Each structure stands twice: as structure tokens, then as C-alpha cells.
Amino acid sequence: MALDPPGSIAELNARAERWLAAYVHPRPHRATGEAPAQRLKAELPLLGRLTNVRYDTARSEPRVGSPPLPLIEVDTVSYSVPIGHWRVTTGSTTVRLR
């Protein structure tokens, strides 16, 4: 395998594919005892197509801060909230957690 820097991203991807085919895909996996290439071949008929609709894994949660500073707490860490996202009357906002 060449050790000189690749000339392009396409060449880097081609080298990575060759390395995966030579060293990773044929080697038995520690947990399954099967080579990834063999496992994929066996599982391919069981795999379905993904939907065209994006699956949103983020969750939205309301947060209440303490005036006069628009600070909220997420997982024990305090964050400042931009003025445009802060409801001054209730001292609350909604955060989207990924």
C-alpha cells in the first residue's frame, strides 16, 4: 500500500476501500465470529429501504429560567438563551436536544 499522500479525495477513498476489502471485511468479528462481508451478504435480503421522510431523533423540552438573566439548565449545565428565543413574560423557552 502506498504511503505517499493521496492526490485527491477520490484517491483517498479508493485507498480506503482497498484497505477495507483487504484487512477489515474478511476478518472475523470478535462478537459475531463472522466476517463483516459474509454477515452483510446473509443480512442483505432482510434489510428494507429507508423512508424518504427524515426521522427526527431530537427531543424538545420546555425549560424555565430565572430572570433577570436568561439562563436555562440542561443536564446540569447552564446555558444563556438568545434574547429572541426568551419569553420575557414567563421566563421560559423550548430547547431541542439531539
Buried (B, 14 or more C-beta within 10 A) or exposed (E): EEEEEEEEEEEEEEEEEEEEEEEEBEEEEEEEEEBBBBBEEEEEEEEEEEEEEEEEEEEEEEBEBEEEEBBBEEEEEEEEBEEEEBEEEEBBBEBEEE
